[in-house]
Amino acid sequence: MSETHPTAPLTVLLGNYPHTRPLKDGTIPVDGVGCQYLESSPLPPAFARMVRELAYDICEMPMATYLQARDAGVPVTLLPAVLVGSTHHRSLTRLPQDPEITPGDLVGRRVGVRAYGQTTGLWVRGWLQEEYGVTSSDVTWVTTEDVHVAQYTNPPYVERSGAERVVDLLRSRDVSAAVLGPKAIGGQGAGLVPLVADAESAGSAWAERHGTVPANHLLVVRDDVLRTRPDSVLNFYRTLKKAIVATAGERDDSPAGRAVTAGWSASLIACLEIAGRYALEQELIRTPVDVEAIEEKTAFLDK
């Protein structure tokens, strides 16, 4: 990583969504700021590069990765924007031909997940404990990848598998259930069934109870960039916020549609507080999350 020159283009890593398209194609330009939009397909390797190498000025980042990076002292600051989010009761799955089991039956069993630090897993383990009394240490979590944050060490109830995909763990009967993110549900997870009978209703009930929708991907800026180029960061943020408003018609009223927002709000604060509590309970982080301190660093963006 090198310090960004005050007039150099901002290097920005964002996924491809309706609300990021106007920035990338220049339909809604960032006033007074050049932006170099970089691509990564798939996205997860870019998240690891950001927290390990500080590879970009501004970067999309999963909630769990951000919380772990913050806990490890990685010099990045959260920008108040949710790029991807949804409820995750649908994400805990099994093979359709296997005997029916409930989430409460997972105590003492093995469950597959891409990485213990995957954000979908954070939210699934959160509602597992909250609604079924199943704590993280009640389950052996079998992973196919490492976490993004290099400083983190998995708890003893996490096991690394040699399988390439989470669905392969199910098919080999190495695990009883598997956690799959939104994209994987429609890909490698096609045909799998959720352990929660009415998953969509259960997810909606969670969102109503908590007053927020689980955020999967947020946005961070390198601390040195925020310190030396606050006006550039402000202009970029305002443009993203404008793009989110301009593309509102391309999102529906589902939890995933409602999750996409920009700005410090009661919903985002609640989301961070809940995610922080879940992460602490699951030993993803070591210290409580001070959401007020997080908000204070970028409160100027919404003034």
C-alpha positions as a Markdown table, in Angstrom:
| # | Residue | x | y | z |
|---|---|---|---|---|
| 1 | Met | 0.0 | 0.0 | 0.0 |
| 2 | Ser | 1.2 | 3.5 | -0.7 |
| 3 | Glu | -0.3 | 6.9 | 0.3 |
| 4 | Thr | -2.8 | 8.2 | -2.3 |
| 5 | His | -1.7 | 11.5 | -3.9 |
| 6 | Pro | -4.3 | 14.2 | -3.3 |
| 7 | Thr | -5.0 | 14.5 | -7.1 |
| 8 | Ala | -4.7 | 10.8 | -8.0 |
| 9 | Pro | -7.9 | 8.9 | -8.9 |
| 10 | Leu | -9.5 | 7.0 | -6.1 |
| 11 | Thr | -9.1 | 3.3 | -6.6 |
| 12 | Val | -12.6 | 1.8 | -5.9 |
| 13 | Leu | -13.7 | -1.9 | -5.7 |
| 14 | Leu | -17.4 | -2.4 | -6.0 |
| 15 | Gly | -19.6 | -5.3 | -7.1 |
| 16 | Asn | -21.9 | -4.9 | -10.0 |
| 17 | Tyr | -25.4 | -3.9 | -8.9 |
| 18 | Pro | -28.0 | -1.5 | -10.2 |
| 19 | His | -27.0 | 1.0 | -7.6 |
| 20 | Thr | -23.3 | 0.9 | -8.4 |
| 21 | Arg | -23.8 | 0.9 | -12.2 |
| 22 | Pro | -24.4 | 4.7 | -12.5 |
| 23 | Leu | -21.0 | 5.4 | -10.8 |
| 24 | Lys | -19.1 | 2.8 | -12.9 |
| 25 | Asp | -20.6 | 3.9 | -16.3 |
| 26 | Gly | -20.3 | 7.6 | -15.4 |
| 27 | Thr | -24.1 | 8.3 | -15.6 |
| 28 | Ile | -23.8 | 9.9 | -12.2 |
| 29 | Pro | -20.2 | 11.3 | -12.0 |
| 30 | Val | -18.4 | 12.0 | -8.8 |
| 31 | Asp | -17.9 | 15.8 | -8.7 |
| 32 | Gly | -14.2 | 16.8 | -8.8 |
| 33 | Val | -12.9 | 13.3 | -8.2 |
| 34 | Gly | -11.4 | 10.8 | -10.6 |
| 35 | Cys | -12.3 | 7.2 | -9.8 |
| 36 | Gln | -10.7 | 4.1 | -11.1 |
| 37 | Tyr | -13.2 | 1.3 | -10.7 |
| 38 | Leu | -11.4 | -2.0 | -10.4 |
| 39 | Glu | -13.1 | -5.4 | -10.9 |
| 40 | Ser | -12.8 | -8.8 | -9.1 |
| 41 | Ser | -14.6 | -11.9 | -10.2 |
| 42 | Pro | -15.4 | -13.4 | -7.8 |
| 43 | Leu | -15.5 | -10.6 | -5.2 |
| 44 | Pro | -14.2 | -12.4 | -2.0 |
| 45 | Pro | -10.5 | -12.4 | -3.0 |
| 46 | Ala | -10.7 | -8.6 | -3.2 |
| 47 | Phe | -12.0 | -8.4 | 0.4 |
| 48 | Ala | -9.0 | -10.4 | 1.5 |
| 49 | Arg | -6.7 | -8.1 | -0.4 |
| 50 | Met | -8.2 | -5.1 | 1.2 |
| 51 | Val | -7.8 | -6.2 | 4.8 |
| 52 | Arg | -4.4 | -7.9 | 4.2 |
| 53 | Glu | -2.8 | -5.4 | 1.8 |
| 54 | Leu | -5.0 | -2.3 | 1.9 |
| 55 | Ala | -5.2 | -2.7 | -1.8 |
| 56 | Tyr | -7.9 | -0.1 | -2.6 |
| 57 | Asp | -8.8 | 3.4 | -1.5 |
| 58 | Ile | -12.5 | 2.5 | -1.1 |
| 59 | Cys | -13.8 | -1.1 | -1.1 |
| 60 | Glu | -17.0 | -3.0 | -0.6 |
| 61 | Met | -16.6 | -5.2 | 2.4 |
| 62 | Pro | -18.7 | -7.9 | 4.2 |
| 63 | Met | -20.0 | -7.1 | 7.6 |
| 64 | Ala | -18.2 | -9.9 | 9.4 |
| 65 | Thr | -14.9 | -9.0 | 7.6 |
| 66 | Tyr | -15.3 | -5.4 | 8.6 |
| 67 | Leu | -15.9 | -6.3 | 12.3 |
| 68 | Gln | -12.9 | -8.7 | 12.3 |
| 69 | Ala | -10.7 | -6.2 | 10.6 |
| 70 | Arg | -11.7 | -3.5 | 13.0 |
| 71 | Asp | -11.0 | -5.8 | 15.9 |
| 72 | Ala | -7.6 | -6.6 | 14.5 |
| 73 | Gly | -6.7 | -2.9 | 14.1 |
| 74 | Val | -6.7 | -2.9 | 10.3 |
| 75 | Pro | -6.8 | 0.9 | 9.4 |
| 76 | Val | -10.1 | 1.1 | 7.6 |
| 77 | Thr | -13.2 | 3.2 | 8.4 |
| 78 | Leu | -16.8 | 2.2 | 7.7 |
| 79 | Leu | -18.8 | 4.4 | 5.3 |
| 80 | Pro | -22.6 | 4.2 | 6.1 |
| 81 | Ala | -23.8 | 2.4 | 3.0 |
| 82 | Val | -25.3 | -1.1 | 2.6 |
| 83 | Leu | -24.7 | -2.5 | -0.8 |
| 84 | Val | -26.1 | -6.0 | -0.2 |
| 85 | Gly | -28.3 | -7.4 | 2.5 |
| 86 | Ser | -31.2 | -9.8 | 3.2 |
| 87 | Thr | -32.6 | -12.2 | 5.8 |
| 88 | His | -30.9 | -15.6 | 6.1 |
| 89 | His | -33.3 | -18.2 | 7.5 |
| 90 | Arg | -33.2 | -19.6 | 3.9 |
| 91 | Ser | -29.5 | -20.0 | 4.1 |
| 92 | Leu | -29.3 | -23.0 | 6.4 |
| 93 | Thr | -29.9 | -26.0 | 4.1 |
| 94 | Arg | -29.9 | -29.7 | 3.7 |
| 95 | Leu | -30.2 | -32.3 | 0.9 |
| 96 | Pro | -33.8 | -32.9 | 0.0 |
| 97 | Gln | -33.5 | -36.7 | 0.2 |
| 98 | Asp | -32.1 | -36.6 | 3.7 |
| 99 | Pro | -34.3 | -37.0 | 6.8 |
| 100 | Glu | -35.9 | -33.8 | 8.0 |
| 101 | Ile | -34.1 | -32.1 | 10.8 |
| 102 | Thr | -34.8 | -28.8 | 12.6 |
| 103 | Pro | -32.3 | -26.1 | 13.4 |
| 104 | Gly | -32.6 | -27.2 | 17.1 |
| 105 | Asp | -31.3 | -30.7 | 16.0 |
| 106 | Leu | -27.9 | -29.4 | 15.1 |
| 107 | Val | -26.4 | -29.6 | 18.6 |
| 108 | Gly | -23.5 | -32.0 | 18.4 |
| 109 | Arg | -23.6 | -32.1 | 14.6 |
| 110 | Arg | -21.4 | -30.9 | 11.8 |
| 111 | Val | -22.4 | -27.9 | 9.6 |
| 112 | Gly | -20.7 | -26.8 | 6.4 |
| 113 | Val | -19.9 | -23.1 | 5.7 |
| 114 | Arg | -17.5 | -21.5 | 3.3 |
| 115 | Ala | -15.5 | -19.8 | 6.0 |
| 116 | Tyr | -16.2 | -19.2 | 9.7 |
| 117 | Gly | -15.9 | -15.5 | 9.1 |
| 118 | Gln | -18.4 | -15.5 | 6.2 |
| 119 | Thr | -21.1 | -12.9 | 6.9 |
| 120 | Thr | -24.0 | -15.2 | 6.0 |
| 121 | Gly | -22.7 | -17.6 | 8.7 |
| 122 | Leu | -22.6 | -14.8 | 11.2 |
| 123 | Trp | -26.3 | -14.0 | 10.7 |
| 124 | Val | -27.3 | -17.7 | 10.6 |
| 125 | Arg | -25.5 | -18.5 | 13.9 |
| 126 | Gly | -27.0 | -15.4 | 15.4 |
| 127 | Trp | -30.6 | -16.5 | 14.8 |
| 128 | Leu | -29.7 | -20.1 | 15.6 |
| 129 | Gln | -28.8 | -19.0 | 19.1 |
| 130 | Glu | -31.5 | -16.4 | 19.5 |
| 131 | Glu | -34.4 | -18.5 | 18.3 |
| 132 | Tyr | -33.3 | -22.1 | 18.9 |
| 133 | Gly | -30.8 | -21.9 | 21.7 |
| 134 | Val | -28.0 | -23.4 | 19.6 |
| 135 | Thr | -24.7 | -21.7 | 20.4 |
| 136 | Ser | -21.7 | -21.6 | 18.0 |
| 137 | Ser | -19.8 | -24.0 | 20.2 |
| 138 | Asp | -22.6 | -26.6 | 20.1 |
| 139 | Val | -21.8 | -27.3 | 16.5 |
| 140 | Thr | -18.6 | -28.3 | 14.5 |
| 141 | Trp | -18.3 | -25.8 | 11.7 |
| 142 | Val | -16.6 | -27.4 | 8.7 |
| 143 | Thr | -15.1 | -24.8 | 6.3 |
| 144 | Thr | -13.7 | -24.9 | 2.7 |
| 145 | Glu | -11.9 | -21.5 | 2.9 |
| 146 | Asp | -9.9 | -19.4 | 5.3 |
| 147 | Val | -11.2 | -16.1 | 6.8 |
| 148 | His | -10.2 | -12.9 | 5.1 |
| 149 | Val | -8.5 | -11.3 | 8.1 |
| 150 | Ala | -5.0 | -12.9 | 8.4 |
| 151 | Gln | -4.7 | -12.1 | 12.2 |
| 152 | Tyr | -7.7 | -14.2 | 13.1 |
| 153 | Thr | -7.5 | -17.7 | 14.4 |
| 154 | Asn | -10.6 | -19.9 | 14.2 |
| 155 | Pro | -12.1 | -21.3 | 17.5 |
| 156 | Pro | -11.4 | -25.0 | 18.3 |
| 157 | Tyr | -14.9 | -26.0 | 17.1 |
| 158 | Val | -14.1 | -25.0 | 13.5 |
| 159 | Glu | -12.5 | -27.5 | 11.2 |
| 160 | Arg | -11.0 | -27.0 | 7.8 |
| 161 | Ser | -12.0 | -29.5 | 5.0 |
| 162 | Gly | -10.3 | -30.3 | 1.8 |
| 163 | Ala | -13.5 | -30.0 | -0.1 |
| 164 | Glu | -13.7 | -27.4 | -2.8 |
| 165 | Arg | -17.4 | -26.4 | -2.3 |
| 166 | Val | -19.7 | -26.4 | 0.7 |
| 167 | Val | -22.3 | -28.4 | -1.2 |
| 168 | Asp | -19.7 | -31.2 | -1.6 |
| 169 | Leu | -19.6 | -31.5 | 2.1 |
| 170 | Leu | -23.3 | -32.3 | 2.1 |
| 171 | Arg | -23.1 | -34.7 | -0.8 |
| 172 | Ser | -20.3 | -36.7 | 0.9 |
| 173 | Arg | -22.4 | -36.8 | 4.1 |
| 174 | Asp | -19.5 | -35.1 | 6.0 |
| 175 | Val | -22.0 | -32.5 | 7.3 |
| 176 | Ser | -25.7 | -32.6 | 8.3 |
| 177 | Ala | -26.5 | -29.1 | 7.0 |
| 178 | Ala | -24.8 | -26.3 | 5.2 |
| 179 | Val | -24.8 | -22.5 | 5.2 |
| 180 | Leu | -24.9 | -21.0 | 1.8 |
| 181 | Gly | -24.8 | -17.3 | 0.9 |
| 182 | Pro | -27.4 | -15.7 | -1.4 |
| 183 | Lys | -25.5 | -16.3 | -4.7 |
| 184 | Ala | -24.7 | -19.9 | -3.7 |
| 185 | Ile | -28.3 | -20.7 | -3.0 |
| 186 | Gly | -29.1 | -20.2 | -6.6 |
| 187 | Gly | -25.9 | -21.8 | -7.8 |
| 188 | Gln | -24.2 | -24.8 | -6.1 |
| 189 | Gly | -27.1 | -24.9 | -3.6 |
| 190 | Ala | -29.8 | -25.4 | -6.3 |
| 191 | Gly | -32.3 | -28.0 | -5.1 |
| 192 | Leu | -31.3 | -27.8 | -1.4 |
| 193 | Val | -34.1 | -27.2 | 1.1 |
| 194 | Pro | -34.0 | -25.0 | 4.2 |
| 195 | Leu | -34.1 | -26.4 | 7.7 |
| 196 | Val | -36.6 | -23.7 | 8.6 |
| 197 | Ala | -40.0 | -24.7 | 7.3 |
| 198 | Asp | -41.3 | -21.2 | 6.4 |
| 199 | Ala | -37.9 | -19.5 | 6.0 |
| 200 | Glu | -39.2 | -16.3 | 4.3 |
| 201 | Ser | -41.7 | -15.6 | 7.0 |
| 202 | Ala | -39.2 | -16.4 | 9.7 |
| 203 | Gly | -36.7 | -14.0 | 8.2 |
| 204 | Ser | -39.4 | -11.3 | 7.9 |
| 205 | Ala | -40.3 | -11.8 | 11.5 |
| 206 | Trp | -36.6 | -11.4 | 12.5 |
| 207 | Ala | -36.4 | -8.1 | 10.6 |
| 208 | Glu | -39.6 | -6.8 | 12.1 |
| 209 | Arg | -38.5 | -7.7 | 15.6 |
| 210 | His | -35.2 | -6.0 | 15.2 |
| 211 | Gly | -36.1 | -3.1 | 13.1 |
| 212 | Thr | -33.5 | -3.7 | 10.5 |
| 213 | Val | -32.5 | -6.1 | 7.7 |
| 214 | Pro | -29.2 | -8.0 | 8.0 |
| 215 | Ala | -26.5 | -6.2 | 6.0 |
| 216 | Asn | -24.1 | -8.5 | 4.1 |
| 217 | His | -21.9 | -6.0 | 2.3 |
| 218 | Leu | -21.0 | -2.5 | 3.5 |
| 219 | Leu | -18.3 | 0.0 | 2.3 |
| 220 | Val | -15.0 | 1.0 | 3.8 |
| 221 | Val | -12.3 | 3.6 | 3.1 |
| 222 | Arg | -8.6 | 3.4 | 4.1 |
| 223 | Asp | -7.9 | 5.6 | 7.1 |
| 224 | Asp | -5.1 | 7.5 | 5.3 |
| 225 | Val | -7.4 | 8.3 | 2.4 |
| 226 | Leu | -10.1 | 9.6 | 4.8 |
| 227 | Arg | -7.5 | 11.6 | 6.6 |
| 228 | Thr | -5.8 | 13.2 | 3.6 |
| 229 | Arg | -8.8 | 13.4 | 1.2 |
| 230 | Pro | -12.0 | 13.9 | 3.2 |
| 231 | Asp | -13.6 | 16.0 | 0.5 |
| 232 | Ser | -13.0 | 13.4 | -2.1 |
| 233 | Val | -14.5 | 10.7 | 0.2 |
| 234 | Leu | -17.5 | 12.9 | 0.9 |
| 235 | Asn | -18.1 | 13.5 | -2.8 |
| 236 | Phe | -17.8 | 9.8 | -3.6 |
| 237 | Tyr | -20.2 | 9.0 | -0.8 |
| 238 | Arg | -22.8 | 11.6 | -1.9 |
| 239 | Thr | -22.7 | 10.3 | -5.4 |
| 240 | Leu | -23.2 | 6.7 | -4.3 |
| 241 | Lys | -26.1 | 7.9 | -2.1 |
| 242 | Lys | -27.6 | 9.7 | -5.1 |
| 243 | Ala | -27.2 | 6.5 | -7.2 |
| 244 | Ile | -29.0 | 4.4 | -4.6 |
| 245 | Val | -31.9 | 6.9 | -4.6 |
| 246 | Ala | -32.0 | 7.0 | -8.4 |
| 247 | Thr | -32.2 | 3.2 | -8.8 |
| 248 | Ala | -34.9 | 2.7 | -6.1 |
| 249 | Gly | -37.3 | 1.6 | -8.8 |
| 250 | Glu | -35.1 | -1.4 | -9.7 |
| 251 | Arg | -35.5 | -2.8 | -6.1 |
| 252 | Asp | -38.6 | -4.4 | -4.7 |
| 253 | Asp | -40.0 | -4.4 | -1.2 |
| 254 | Ser | -38.3 | -7.6 | -0.2 |
| 255 | Pro | -35.8 | -7.6 | 2.6 |
| 256 | Ala | -33.0 | -7.6 | 0.0 |
| 257 | Gly | -34.6 | -4.6 | -1.7 |
| 258 | Arg | -35.1 | -2.7 | 1.5 |
| 259 | Ala | -31.5 | -3.4 | 2.7 |
| 260 | Val | -29.8 | -1.2 | 0.1 |
| 261 | Thr | -29.4 | 2.2 | 1.8 |
| 262 | Ala | -27.0 | 5.0 | 2.5 |
| 263 | Gly | -26.8 | 7.2 | 5.5 |
| 264 | Trp | -26.6 | 6.8 | 9.3 |
| 265 | Ser | -30.0 | 5.6 | 10.3 |
| 266 | Ala | -31.7 | 3.8 | 13.2 |
| 267 | Ser | -31.8 | 0.7 | 11.0 |
| 268 | Leu | -28.1 | 0.8 | 10.2 |
| 269 | Ile | -27.2 | 1.4 | 13.9 |
| 270 | Ala | -29.4 | -1.5 | 15.0 |
| 271 | Cys | -27.8 | -3.7 | 12.3 |
| 272 | Leu | -24.3 | -2.9 | 13.5 |
| 273 | Glu | -25.2 | -3.4 | 17.2 |
| 274 | Ile | -26.8 | -6.8 | 16.5 |
| 275 | Ala | -24.0 | -7.9 | 14.2 |
| 276 | Gly | -21.4 | -6.8 | 16.8 |
| 277 | Arg | -23.2 | -8.7 | 19.6 |
| 278 | Tyr | -23.5 | -11.9 | 17.4 |
| 279 | Ala | -19.8 | -11.6 | 16.4 |
| 280 | Leu | -18.7 | -11.4 | 20.1 |
| 281 | Glu | -20.9 | -14.4 | 21.0 |
| 282 | Gln | -19.5 | -16.4 | 18.2 |
| 283 | Glu | -15.8 | -15.5 | 19.0 |
| 284 | Leu | -15.4 | -13.8 | 15.7 |
| 285 | Ile | -14.1 | -10.7 | 17.6 |
| 286 | Arg | -12.6 | -10.3 | 21.0 |
| 287 | Thr | -13.9 | -6.9 | 22.1 |
| 288 | Pro | -17.4 | -5.3 | 22.1 |
| 289 | Val | -18.3 | -3.1 | 19.2 |
| 290 | Asp | -18.7 | 0.6 | 19.9 |
| 291 | Val | -21.2 | 1.6 | 17.3 |
| 292 | Glu | -21.3 | 5.2 | 18.5 |
| 293 | Ala | -17.6 | 5.5 | 17.9 |
| 294 | Ile | -17.9 | 4.1 | 14.4 |
| 295 | Glu | -20.7 | 6.5 | 13.6 |
| 296 | Glu | -18.8 | 9.5 | 15.0 |
| 297 | Lys | -15.9 | 9.0 | 12.5 |
| 298 | Thr | -18.1 | 9.6 | 9.5 |
| 299 | Ala | -21.0 | 11.5 | 10.9 |
| 300 | Phe | -19.9 | 14.5 | 8.8 |
| 301 | Leu | -20.9 | 12.6 | 5.6 |
| 302 | Asp | -24.6 | 13.1 | 6.3 |
| 303 | Lys | -24.5 | 16.8 | 7.4 |
